[in-house]
Amino acid sequence: MTTSEPTYHVIGIDHVQLAMPPGPEAEARARAFFEDLLGLPRVPKPPELAVRGGCWFELGSAKVHLGVEGDFRPARKAHPALAVSGLDALCRRLDASGHPTLRTEDVPGKPQWYVNDPFGNRIELLPA
């Protein structure tokens, strides 16, 4: 049996989607965390998707989309990992804002930090 080179290649991740509870108060909390603290600007969702609620935050290749789930449960293990320049400063800001960070080194020599978004979704932060 002969194998041939595939005619396709995965070249990257376009965005990560997390869930959030419904409502304008949840969207305000998402904006305060992802835009005001993490520095990811909120971008408009296409009109046909905006009616579903939720928020999109994007800066360059870092794209986090939050979609509404009526029976919302936070992602406690699955998570996006964001590469951050000035990570120590961001961790201090998150800690001071009531979003405690946790430093680990699950992979020896590769420190990482974790923080929960306002809904309990796990976010990993790595030095850029």
DSSP file (Angstrom, degrees, kcal/mol; ACC not computed):
  #  RESIDUE AA STRUCTURE BP1 BP2  ACC     N-H-->O    O-->H-N    N-H-->O    O-->H-N    TCO  KAPPA ALPHA  PHI   PSI    X-CA   Y-CA   Z-CA
    1    1 A M              0   0    0      0, 0.0     2,-0.4     0, 0.0     0, 0.0   0.000 360.0 360.0 360.0 132.6    0.0    0.0    0.0
    2    2 A T        -     0   0    0      0, 0.0     2,-0.4     0, 0.0     0, 0.0  -0.827 360.0-153.2-104.2 136.2    1.4    3.4   -1.0
    3    3 A T        -     0   0    0     -2,-0.4     2,-0.3     3,-0.0     0, 0.0  -0.891  11.8-158.0-106.4 141.3    0.8    6.5    1.0
    4    4 A S        -     0   0    0     -2,-0.4     3,-0.1     1,-0.0     0, 0.0  -0.779  31.6 -88.4-113.6 160.7    0.9    9.9   -0.7
    5    5 A E        -     0   0    0     -2,-0.3    -1,-0.0     1,-0.1     0, 0.0  -0.453  52.2-110.4 -63.4 131.6    1.5   13.3    0.6
    6    6 A P        -     0   0    0      0, 0.0    -1,-0.1     0, 0.0    -3,-0.0  -0.278  12.1-137.2 -64.3 153.4   -1.8   14.9    1.7
    7    7 A T  S    S+     0   0    0     -3,-0.1     2,-0.3     2,-0.0    -2,-0.1   0.264  84.7  58.7 -92.5  11.2   -3.2   17.7   -0.4
    8    8 A Y        -     0   0    0      2,-0.0     2,-0.3     0, 0.0     0, 0.0  -0.937  59.6-170.5-137.0 158.5   -4.1   19.6    2.8
    9    9 A H        -     0   0    0     -2,-0.3     2,-0.5     0, 0.0    -2,-0.0  -0.958  26.1-127.7-150.4 130.4   -2.3   21.0    5.9
   10   10 A V        -     0   0    0     -2,-0.3     3,-0.1     1,-0.1    -2,-0.0  -0.686  29.6-179.9 -72.4 127.8   -3.5   22.5    9.1
   11   11 A I        -     0   0    0     -2,-0.5     2,-0.3     1,-0.3    -1,-0.1   0.451  51.2 -44.0-114.4  -3.1   -1.6   25.7    9.3
   12   12 A G        -     0   0    0      0, 0.0     2,-0.5     0, 0.0    -1,-0.3  -0.969  63.5 -71.7 164.6-176.6   -2.8   27.2   12.6
   13   13 A I        -     0   0    0     -2,-0.3     3,-0.1     1,-0.2    -3,-0.0  -0.941  27.2-163.2-109.0 128.0   -5.8   28.0   14.8
   14   14 A D        -     0   0    0     -2,-0.5     2,-0.3     1,-0.3    -1,-0.2   0.921  67.7 -28.1 -76.5 -46.0   -8.1   30.7   13.7
   15   15 A H        -     0   0    0     47,-0.1     2,-0.4    43,-0.0    -1,-0.3  -0.978  52.4-122.7-161.1 167.4   -9.8   31.3   17.1
   16   16 A V  E     -a   64   0A   0     47,-2.2    49,-3.2    -2,-0.3     2,-0.5  -0.968  23.0-149.7-117.4 136.2  -10.8   29.6   20.4
   17   17 A Q  E     -a   65   0A   0     -2,-0.4     2,-0.3    47,-0.2    49,-0.2  -0.925  15.2-179.9-109.8 131.3  -14.4   29.5   21.5
   18   18 A L  E     -a   66   0A   0     47,-2.9    49,-2.7    -2,-0.5     2,-0.3  -0.830  25.4-117.6-117.1 160.7  -15.3   29.5   25.2
   19   19 A A  E     +a   67   0A   0     -2,-0.3    49,-0.2    47,-0.2    56,-0.2  -0.668  29.3 178.0 -98.3 156.3  -18.8   29.4   26.7
   20   20 A M  E     -a   68   0A   0     47,-2.0    49,-2.3    -2,-0.3    52,-0.1  -0.964  34.2 -96.4-147.1 159.9  -20.4   32.1   28.9
   21   21 A P        -     0   0    0      0, 0.0    49,-0.1     0, 0.0    33,-0.1  -0.365  50.0 -97.2 -73.4 162.4  -23.8   32.5   30.5
   22   22 A P  S    S+     0   0    0      0, 0.0     4,-0.2     0, 0.0     3,-0.1  -0.319  71.5  67.0 -76.1 161.1  -26.5   34.6   28.7
   23   23 A G  S  > S-     0   0    0      2,-0.1     4,-1.8     1,-0.1     3,-0.3  -0.021  81.3 -89.8 113.7 153.0  -27.3   38.2   29.3
   24   24 A P  H  > S+     0   0    0      0, 0.0     4,-2.1     0, 0.0     5,-0.1   0.809 121.1  58.7 -63.6 -30.8  -25.9   41.8   29.0
   25   25 A E  H  > S+     0   0    0      2,-0.2     4,-2.0     1,-0.2     5,-0.1   0.895 106.3  48.7 -66.4 -38.1  -24.4   41.6   32.6
   26   26 A A  H  > S+     0   0    0     -3,-0.3     4,-2.4    -4,-0.2    -1,-0.2   0.893 109.6  52.0 -67.3 -39.4  -22.3   38.6   31.5
   27   27 A E  H  X S+     0   0    0     -4,-1.8     4,-2.4     2,-0.2    -2,-0.2   0.887 108.5  51.2 -64.3 -37.7  -21.2   40.5   28.4
   28   28 A A  H  X S+     0   0    0     -4,-2.1     4,-2.3     2,-0.2    -1,-0.2   0.901 110.6  48.6 -64.7 -40.6  -20.1   43.4   30.5
   29   29 A R  H  X S+     0   0    0     -4,-2.0     4,-1.7     2,-0.2    -2,-0.2   0.892 110.8  51.1 -65.3 -39.6  -18.1   41.1   32.8
   30   30 A A  H  X>S+     0   0    0     -4,-2.4     4,-2.9     1,-0.2     5,-0.5   0.925 111.0  48.2 -62.8 -44.2  -16.5   39.5   29.7
   31   31 A R  I  X>S+     0   0    0     -4,-2.4     5,-2.1     1,-0.2     4,-1.5   0.913 108.7  53.4 -63.5 -42.5  -15.6   42.9   28.3
   32   32 A A  I  <>S+     0   0    0     -4,-2.3     5,-0.9     3,-0.2    -1,-0.2   0.868 119.2  35.3 -61.2 -36.1  -14.1   44.0   31.7
   33   33 A F  I  X>S+     0   0    0     -4,-1.7     5,-2.4     3,-0.2     4,-0.6   0.964 125.6  33.5 -82.3 -58.5  -11.9   40.9   31.8
   34   34 A F  I  <5S+     0   0    0     -4,-2.9     6,-2.7     3,-0.2    -3,-0.2   0.878 132.6  26.3 -72.7 -38.4  -10.9   40.2   28.2
   35   35 A E  I  X<S+     0   0    0     -4,-1.5     4,-0.7    -5,-0.5    -3,-0.2   0.937 128.6  36.2 -89.1 -54.9  -10.7   43.8   26.9
   36   36 A D  I  4<S+     0   0    0     -5,-2.1    -3,-0.2     2,-0.1    -4,-0.1   0.895 131.9  25.1 -71.5 -39.9   -9.9   45.9   30.0
   37   37 A L  I  <<S+     0   0    0     -5,-0.9    -3,-0.2    -4,-0.6    -4,-0.1   0.924 131.6  33.7 -90.3 -51.0   -7.6   43.5   31.8
   38   38 A L  T  4<S-     0   0    0     -5,-2.4    -3,-0.2     2,-0.1    -4,-0.2   0.744  99.4-127.7 -80.1 -21.6   -6.1   41.2   29.1
   39   39 A G     <  +     0   0    0     -4,-0.7    -4,-0.2    -6,-0.3    -3,-0.1   0.699  58.9 141.2  84.5  19.0   -6.1   44.0   26.4
   40   40 A L        -     0   0    0     -6,-2.7    -1,-0.3    -9,-0.1    19,-0.2  -0.856  50.4-130.6 -94.3 111.6   -7.9   42.0   23.7
   41   41 A P        -     0   0    0      0, 0.0    17,-2.5     0, 0.0     2,-0.3  -0.293  17.2-116.5 -64.1 142.5  -10.2   44.5   22.0
   42   42 A R  E     -B   57   0A   0     15,-0.2    15,-0.3   -11,-0.1    13,-0.0  -0.626  33.0-163.7 -75.2 134.4  -13.9   43.5   21.5
   43   43 A V  E     -B   56   0A   0     13,-2.4    13,-0.6    -2,-0.3     2,-0.1  -0.893  26.8 -96.4-118.0 151.0  -14.7   43.3   17.8
   44   44 A P        -     0   0    0      0, 0.0    11,-0.1     0, 0.0    13,-0.0  -0.390  33.6-132.5 -67.2 140.7  -18.3   43.2   16.4
   45   45 A K        -     0   0    0      9,-0.1     5,-0.1     1,-0.1     9,-0.0  -0.603  39.2 -87.3 -82.0 152.1  -19.8   39.8   15.6
   46   46 A P    >>  -     0   0    0      0, 0.0     4,-2.3     0, 0.0     3,-2.0  -0.352  43.3-113.8 -56.2 142.7  -21.4   39.4   12.2
   47   47 A P  H 3> S+     0   0    0      0, 0.0     4,-1.1     0, 0.0    -2,-0.1   0.836 115.7  56.6 -52.1 -38.2  -25.0   40.5   12.5
   48   48 A E  H 34 S+     0   0    0      1,-0.2     4,-0.0     2,-0.2    -3,-0.0   0.744 116.0  37.2 -68.6 -20.7  -26.4   37.0   11.9
   49   49 A L  H X4 S+     0   0    0     -3,-2.0     3,-1.7     2,-0.1     4,-0.3   0.703 102.4  71.8 -97.6 -25.8  -24.3   35.8   14.9
   50   50 A A  H >< S+     0   0    0     -4,-2.3     3,-1.8     1,-0.3    -2,-0.2   0.810  85.9  67.4 -61.1 -30.7  -24.8   38.8   17.1
   51   51 A V  T 3< S+     0   0    0     -4,-1.1    -1,-0.3     1,-0.3    -2,-0.1   0.710  93.4  60.5 -64.8 -18.2  -28.4   37.9   17.7
   52   52 A R  T <  S-     0   0    0     -3,-1.7    -1,-0.3     1,-0.3    16,-0.2   0.595 107.5-129.7 -82.0 -11.3  -27.2   34.9   19.7
   53   53 A G    <   +     0   0    0     -3,-1.8    15,-0.3    -4,-0.3    -1,-0.3  -0.305  56.9 107.5  85.2-177.2  -25.4   37.0   22.2
   54   54 A G        -     0   0    0     13,-0.2     2,-0.3   -31,-0.1    13,-0.2  -0.321  56.9-102.1  94.9 177.9  -21.8   36.5   23.3
   55   55 A C  E     - C   0  66A   0     11,-1.5    11,-3.7    -2,-0.1     2,-0.4  -0.983  13.1-147.4-143.3 148.0  -18.6   38.5   22.5
   56   56 A W  E     -BC  43  65A   0    -13,-0.6   -13,-2.4    -2,-0.3     2,-0.4  -0.972  12.4-172.0-117.2 136.6  -15.6   38.3   20.3
   57   57 A F  E     +BC  42  64A   0      7,-2.6     7,-2.9    -2,-0.4     2,-0.4  -0.996  13.6 169.9-128.1 127.1  -12.2   39.6   21.4
   58   58 A E  E     + C   0  63A   0    -17,-2.5     2,-0.3    -2,-0.4     5,-0.2  -0.998  19.9 166.2-144.9 139.6   -9.3   39.8   18.9
   59   59 A L  E >  S- C   0  62A   0      3,-2.4     3,-2.0    -2,-0.4     2,-0.2  -0.813  72.7 -51.8-149.9 107.5   -5.8   41.2   18.6
   60   60 A G  T 3  S-     0   0    0     -2,-0.3    -1,-0.1     1,-0.3     0, 0.0  -0.437 123.9 -15.3  61.0-128.8   -3.7   39.9   15.8
   61   61 A S  T 3  S+     0   0    0     -2,-0.2     2,-0.9    -3,-0.1    -1,-0.3   0.525 116.1  97.0 -86.0  -4.8   -3.7   36.1   15.9
   62   62 A A  E <   + C   0  59A   0     -3,-2.0    -3,-2.4   -47,-0.1     2,-0.5  -0.757  51.2 165.2 -86.3 106.2   -5.1   36.0   19.5
   63   63 A K  E     + C   0  58A   0     -2,-0.9   -47,-2.2    -5,-0.2     2,-0.5  -0.969  13.8 178.6-129.7 116.4   -8.8   35.5   19.0
   64   64 A V  E     -aC  16  57A   0     -7,-2.9    -7,-2.6    -2,-0.5     2,-0.4  -0.975   7.5-169.3-119.0 119.8  -11.1   34.5   21.8
   65   65 A H  E     -aC  17  56A   0    -49,-3.2   -47,-2.9    -2,-0.5     2,-0.6  -0.912   6.8-156.0-108.8 133.6  -14.8   34.1   21.0
   66   66 A L  E     -aC  18  55A   0    -11,-3.7   -11,-1.5    -2,-0.4     2,-0.4  -0.949  10.9-168.3-111.8 122.4  -17.4   33.7   23.8
   67   67 A G  E     -a   19   0A   0    -49,-2.7   -47,-2.0    -2,-0.6     2,-0.3  -0.846  24.4-110.6-110.3 146.3  -20.6   32.0   22.9
   68   68 A V  E     -a   20   0A   0     -2,-0.4     2,-0.4   -15,-0.3     3,-0.1  -0.546  28.8-174.4 -78.9 134.1  -23.7   31.9   25.0
   69   69 A E    >   -     0   0    0    -49,-2.3     3,-1.2    -2,-0.3   -50,-0.0  -0.992  18.3-152.0-126.6 122.9  -24.8   28.6   26.5
   70   70 A G  T 3  S+     0   0    0     -2,-0.4     2,-0.2     1,-0.3    -1,-0.1   0.874 101.6  40.7 -60.9 -38.7  -28.1   28.5   28.4
   71   71 A D  T 3  S-     0   0    0     -3,-0.1    -1,-0.3   -50,-0.1    -3,-0.0  -0.340  95.1-173.8-103.0  49.8  -27.0   25.6   30.6
   72   72 A F    <   +     0   0    0     -3,-1.2    -4,-0.0    -2,-0.2    -2,-0.0  -0.108  16.1 173.9 -53.2 135.1  -23.5   27.1   31.0
   73   73 A R        -     0   0    0    -53,-0.0   -54,-0.1   -52,-0.0    47,-0.1  -0.974  33.1-116.3-137.3 129.6  -20.7   25.2   32.8
   74   74 A P        -     0   0    0      0, 0.0     2,-0.9     0, 0.0    47,-0.1  -0.269  22.9-114.1 -67.8 151.9  -17.2   26.6   32.8
   75   75 A A        +     0   0    0    -56,-0.2    47,-2.8     1,-0.2    45,-0.0  -0.779  39.1 172.8 -82.4 108.7  -14.3   24.8   31.1
   76   76 A R  S    S+     0   0    0     -2,-0.9    -1,-0.2    45,-0.2    47,-0.1   0.717  76.9  18.3 -94.1 -23.2  -12.1   23.9   34.1
   77   77 A K  S    S+     0   0    0     45,-0.1    -2,-0.1     1,-0.0     2,-0.1   0.762 111.1  71.4-112.5 -53.9   -9.5   21.7   32.3
   78   78 A A        +     0   0    0     45,-0.0    44,-0.5     1,-0.0    -3,-0.0  -0.404  68.8 154.0 -63.5 142.8   -9.8   22.6   28.6
   79   79 A H        -     0   0    0     42,-0.1     2,-0.3    -2,-0.1    44,-0.2  -0.993  45.6-110.1-165.0 155.2   -8.4   26.0   28.0
   80   80 A P        -     0   0    0      0, 0.0    44,-2.7     0, 0.0     2,-0.5  -0.666  29.4-141.4 -84.4 154.2   -6.8   28.4   25.6
   81   81 A A  E     -d  124   0B   0     -2,-0.3     2,-0.5    42,-0.2    44,-0.2  -0.981  15.0-160.1-117.4 120.7   -3.1   29.3   26.2
   82   82 A L  E     -d  125   0B   0     42,-3.1    44,-2.8    -2,-0.5     2,-0.5  -0.872  13.0-137.4-104.8 129.6   -2.2   33.0   25.5
   83   83 A A  E     -d  126   0B   0     -2,-0.5     2,-0.4    42,-0.2    45,-0.1  -0.746  30.0-169.6 -82.8 128.0    1.4   34.1   24.9
   84   84 A V  E >   -d  127   0B   0     42,-3.3    44,-2.1    -2,-0.5     3,-0.6  -0.974  20.8-148.8-129.2 127.4    1.9   37.4   26.8
   85   85 A S  T 3  S+     0   0    0     -2,-0.4     5,-0.1     1,-0.2    41,-0.0  -0.734  93.6  24.1 -84.7 145.3    4.7   39.9   26.8
   86   86 A G  T 3> S+     0   0    0     -2,-0.3     4,-2.0     3,-0.1     3,-0.4   0.883  78.2 165.7  68.2  37.7    5.1   41.6   30.2
   87   87 A L  H <>  +     0   0    0     -3,-0.6     4,-2.8     1,-0.2     5,-0.2   0.853  67.5  56.7 -59.2 -39.4    3.5   38.6   31.8
   88   88 A D  H  > S+     0   0    0      1,-0.2     4,-2.2     2,-0.2    -1,-0.2   0.918 108.1  48.3 -59.8 -42.6    4.6   39.5   35.4
   89   89 A A  H  > S+     0   0    0     -3,-0.4     4,-2.2     2,-0.2    -1,-0.2   0.906 111.9  49.3 -64.7 -41.5    2.8   42.9   35.0
   90   90 A L  H  X S+     0   0    0     -4,-2.0     4,-2.9     2,-0.2    -2,-0.2   0.926 109.8  51.2 -64.0 -43.4   -0.3   41.3   33.7
   91   91 A C  H  X S+     0   0    0     -4,-2.8     4,-2.8     1,-0.2    -2,-0.2   0.904 109.7  50.0 -61.6 -40.9   -0.4   38.7   36.6
   92   92 A R  H  X S+     0   0    0     -4,-2.2     4,-2.4    -5,-0.2    -1,-0.2   0.915 112.6  47.8 -61.8 -41.8    0.0   41.6   39.1
   93   93 A R  H  X S+     0   0    0     -4,-2.2     4,-1.3     2,-0.2    -2,-0.2   0.912 112.9  47.5 -66.3 -42.9   -2.9   43.4   37.5
   94   94 A L  H  <>S+     0   0    0     -4,-2.9     5,-2.8     2,-0.2     3,-0.4   0.936 112.6  49.3 -63.1 -46.3   -5.1   40.3   37.4
   95   95 A D  H ><5S+     0   0    0     -4,-2.8     3,-1.4     1,-0.2    -2,-0.2   0.922 111.8  48.6 -58.3 -45.6   -4.3   39.5   41.1
   96   96 A A  H 3<5S+     0   0    0     -4,-2.4    -1,-0.2     1,-0.3    -2,-0.2   0.737 107.9  56.5 -67.5 -22.6   -5.1   43.1   42.1
   97   97 A S  T 3<5S-     0   0    0     -4,-1.3    -1,-0.3    -3,-0.4    -2,-0.2   0.320 125.1 -97.5 -93.2   7.7   -8.4   43.0   40.2
   98   98 A G  T < 5S+     0   0    0     -3,-1.4    -3,-0.2    -4,-0.2    -2,-0.1   0.667  95.1 112.2  86.8  16.3   -9.7   39.9   42.0
   99   99 A H      < -     0   0    0     -5,-2.8    -2,-0.2    -6,-0.2    -3,-0.1  -0.765  59.3-152.3-118.2  81.9   -8.6   37.4   39.4
  100  100 A P        -     0   0    0      0, 0.0    16,-0.5     0, 0.0     2,-0.3  -0.235   4.0-145.1 -62.6 139.9   -5.9   35.4   41.2
  101  101 A T        -     0   0    0    -10,-0.2     2,-0.4    14,-0.1    14,-0.2  -0.737   4.4-151.6-101.7 153.3   -3.2   33.8   39.1
  102  102 A L  E     -E  114   0B   0     12,-2.2    12,-2.1    -2,-0.3     2,-0.4  -0.990   6.7-149.1-128.0 122.4   -1.5   30.5   39.8
  103  103 A R  E     +E  113   0B   0     -2,-0.4     2,-0.3    10,-0.2    10,-0.2  -0.765  25.6 165.1 -91.4 134.5    2.0   29.7   38.7
  104  104 A T  E     -E  112   0B   0      8,-3.1     8,-2.5    -2,-0.4     3,-0.1  -0.882  33.2-154.6-135.9 170.6    2.9   26.1   37.9
  105  105 A E  E     +     0   0B   0     -2,-0.3     4,-0.1     6,-0.2     5,-0.1  -0.433  30.1 155.5-143.5  63.5    5.6   24.2   36.1
  106  106 A D  E    S+     0   0B   0      4,-0.2    -1,-0.1     1,-0.2     0, 0.0   0.853  75.8  49.5 -61.0 -35.5    3.9   21.1   35.1
  107  107 A V  E >  S-E  110   0B   0      3,-0.6     3,-2.5    -3,-0.1    -1,-0.2  -0.934 108.3-112.5-102.3 113.6    6.4   20.7   32.3
  108  108 A P  T 3  S+     0   0    0      0, 0.0    -2,-0.1     0, 0.0    -3,-0.0  -0.156  99.9  12.8 -51.5 131.7    9.9   21.1   33.9
  109  109 A G  T 3  S+     0   0    0     -4,-0.1    -3,-0.1     1,-0.1    -4,-0.0   0.453 108.2  94.0  82.5   0.7   11.6   24.3   32.8
  110  110 A K  E <   -E  107   0B   0     -3,-2.5    -3,-0.6    -5,-0.1    -4,-0.2  -0.719  61.3-164.8-125.5  80.2    8.3   25.7   31.2
  111  111 A P  E     +     0   0B   0      0, 0.0     2,-0.3     0, 0.0    -6,-0.2  -0.346  10.9 178.0 -66.8 145.5    6.6   27.9   33.7
  112  112 A Q  E     -E  104   0B   0     -8,-2.5    -8,-3.1    14,-0.1     2,-0.3  -0.969  17.1-144.9-142.3 159.4    2.9   28.7   33.1
  113  113 A W  E     -EF 103 125B   0     12,-2.4    12,-3.4    -2,-0.3     2,-0.4  -0.920   9.8-155.5-123.7 149.1    0.3   30.7   34.9
  114  114 A Y  E     +EF 102 124B   0    -12,-2.1   -12,-2.2    -2,-0.3     2,-0.3  -0.950  13.6 171.8-125.3 147.4   -3.4   30.1   35.1
  115  115 A V  E     - F   0 123B   0      8,-2.2     8,-2.6    -2,-0.4     2,-0.4  -0.979  27.4-126.7-145.8 150.9   -6.3   32.4   35.7
  116  116 A N  E     - F   0 122B   0    -16,-0.5     6,-0.2    -2,-0.3   -40,-0.0  -0.838  22.3-129.4 -98.3 138.7  -10.1   32.0   35.6
  117  117 A D    >   -     0   0    0      4,-2.6     3,-2.1    -2,-0.4   -87,-0.1  -0.203  46.1 -83.7 -71.2 177.6  -12.2   34.3   33.5
  118  118 A P  T 3  S+     0   0    0      0, 0.0    -1,-0.1     0, 0.0   -88,-0.1   0.657 132.1  50.0 -62.2 -12.5  -15.2   35.9   35.2
  119  119 A F  T 3  S-     0   0    0      2,-0.1   -89,-0.0  -100,-0.1  -100,-0.0   0.417 122.8 -99.6-105.0  -0.7  -17.3   32.7   34.5
  120  120 A G  S <  S+     0   0    0     -3,-2.1     2,-0.2     1,-0.3    -5,-0.0   0.464  71.3 147.3  95.6   2.4  -14.7   30.2   35.7
  121  121 A N        -     0   0    0   -102,-0.1    -4,-2.6   -47,-0.1    -1,-0.3  -0.545  51.2-117.8 -70.5 135.8  -13.2   29.2   32.4
  122  122 A R  E     - F   0 116B   0    -47,-2.8     2,-0.4   -44,-0.5    -6,-0.2  -0.578  30.7-171.8 -77.2 133.4   -9.5   28.3   32.7
  123  123 A I  E     - F   0 115B   0     -8,-2.6    -8,-2.2    -2,-0.3     2,-0.4  -0.997  10.6-149.6-126.0 127.7   -7.1   30.5   30.8
  124  124 A E  E     -dF  81 114B   0    -44,-2.7   -42,-3.1    -2,-0.4     2,-0.5  -0.809   8.2-159.1 -96.8 140.0   -3.4   29.7   30.6
  125  125 A L  E     -dF  82 113B   0    -12,-3.4   -12,-2.4    -2,-0.4   -42,-0.2  -0.979  10.8-177.3-120.4 128.3   -0.8   32.5   30.3
  126  126 A L  E     -d   83   0B   0    -44,-2.8   -42,-3.3    -2,-0.5     2,-0.2  -0.926  34.5-101.0-123.8 147.4    2.6   31.8   28.9
  127  127 A P  E      d   84   0B   0      0, 0.0   -42,-0.2     0, 0.0   -44,-0.0  -0.479 360.0 360.0 -66.4 135.0    5.6   34.2   28.5
  128  128 A A              0   0    0    -44,-2.1   -43,-0.2    -2,-0.2   -45,-0.1   0.462 360.0 360.0 -77.5 360.0    5.9   35.3   24.9
